Amino acid sequence: MLYHAILSTGHSSHAAGADKRDLSFDFAKGILIILVIVGHLLQYVIYRGNGYWDSPYFKSIYMFHMPLFMAISGYLSSRALLRKSFARSVNERATQLLLPTLFWWALLEAAKAAVVLPSSSIVGGDFLNDLVGSYWFIWATFASFLVVKVLLTIFRRLAMWIVCMSAIAVAVLPVTVSIAPSIRYTYPFFCLGFLLSQSTECRTRILPRNKSLLMFFLAAMACTCFLAWSKETYVYNNLALIHDTASAEQVLLMFAGSAAASWIAFEIIVQLWKLSSSNRVARFVAVELGQSTLLLYLLQGTVFRLMDFVQFGELWDLSTRLSVAGMLGVSIVVIAMTVRFLVRDLGWLSRIVAGTSPRSEAVKAQSATN
């Protein structure tokens, strides 16, 4: 999945402290967070019902955006997983991911209590579902990081093989409570990204030499899986649970289709960055959006969770829905960029709201590295 970046860039976790940041990964993250927002706009505004399951646009996004996001996370987490102590790495990751999640969850509950619930006559609220379900990808990322770190700490020399086996074991684990299916779906991609970040020898074992033939095969597989993809192929519906032949086919289709589509999507994104890296729009996507994906994800998760409690647009025509979706998507980006600008120099507030170190600390760290 990260074949091209591994062979042609220096932004592995081992080079995370290099003088120059590789923006190709940030560009990929920026594109993916845009697709996350677009996918939710399709679901909550444009279709506003169950029709999105059959949408070719929804399908093409959901086949790869979260698996690829998780693979990139695993790839870029390698340094923390391998070079830092268990306590330090887990503490830093929890501070980075969970503190902002708790902040935006508290904001969500406050908004529900003040505006949404009184106006819609909804009494009470499922706080735990809001906290876990609205921001499931954050919890999946943290859980994946924690499991891999535990395996690396315990097994040491055999850790890489154990991580490979754990990816399979977690994928087939028959647990369906809460967001467990989503974690089981994305964890193998985190492991794959982590494994691909390792030594050249390790990558040579995993990746085939004939790239052109591989890309043709993956493109054919992605197209075939796209045509066969149905409502029951989504992890939200099949729960990544195998209980008969039909469910086994759907789960296998889901993983195979996601892997192939993710690889093809990343190759396209990297080529797009090569062609447009000097373009202002591309650099905005990489530098502003790609380096603010946590903030953007939490903000859009809060917004779309609130929309679950609001009835609107039932009689709108398609053009109106598209217009509203466009304005809402742009508003989310603008608000996120404004929040980032306001808190970036405010110490712990920057960590709590956006999950990033204050700009002054980042400059000091860069100076120390240089």
Disulfide bonds with the S-S distance in Angstrom:
none
